[in-house]
């Protein structure tokens, strides 16, 4: 289960850049990038800064519009049928 609790104190990582006054993007280990909302909710990890900025912007826009469910689907129920 994914928790969406917001931390009481937001710690902005060193080198984080504020994008559109909505979320932060910064470089982490292995040269990948990570994003977090201003409220401290961790969002995405990606291989390039541009990909993380675009995907985080899109995700937050869909969340705000209430259209995120139109772009999500369950691939598998997780139930194992038959003998193992």
N, C-alpha and C positions, 0 to 999 in steps of 0.2 A: 504494500500500500504506500502510495506517495503522500507525504505530509506537505501541507501548504501553509504551515504555521509561519508567521513572520517573527523573526528574532526581535527582542526588545531593544537591543542596541545593534545598529548596523555598522559593521567594520568594513570600510572600503579598502580593498587590497592596494598595495603599493603599485603605482604605475597604471592604475585604472583610469580609463577615459570615460567621461559622462557623455552619452549619446542622446541627443534630442531632449535633454533634461528629464529622461525617463529611466534609462538603464546604463549600467557600466559594462565596459568590455576591457579585458586585460589578458596579457600573455602569461601562460603557465608553463609547467614542465613540458619537455619534448616539443616545444615550439607551437603548441596549440593554443587556442583562445577560448575564453570562458565569459559568460555574461551573467549579470545579476541585476534585478530591479533596484530602484532607489530604496524600496522598502526592505531589501535584503533577501528577497526570494531568488534562489539560484535557478538559472534558466537553462542555457545551452552550452555545449562544448563543441568546437569545430576546428577544422584544420587551417582556415584562414580567417583573418579579422573581418573581411568583407562578408563571408558566408555567415558568420555569427551575428554580425550587425543586421544583415538582411533577414535572416531567419527569426531572430528575436523580435525585430520590428513587426514582421508578419504575424507571429504568434500572438504578441500583445494586442495587435490590431483586431485579430479574429476573436480574441478573448473579450475585448471591449465591445465589439459589435454583436457578440453572442452567436457567432457563426463557426466557432471552433469545432463543434460537434459535426458539422457538415464535412469536415476534412479529416475526421478520425474514424477508425473502425477497429473492431476486434478481429484478429486474424485466427485465433485459436481459443477454444474454451479452457484449455489446460486440463481436461479430463482425459485420463488414459483408459481406453476400453480394451478388454481382452486380457489374456494372461501375459505376464511378463516373464 
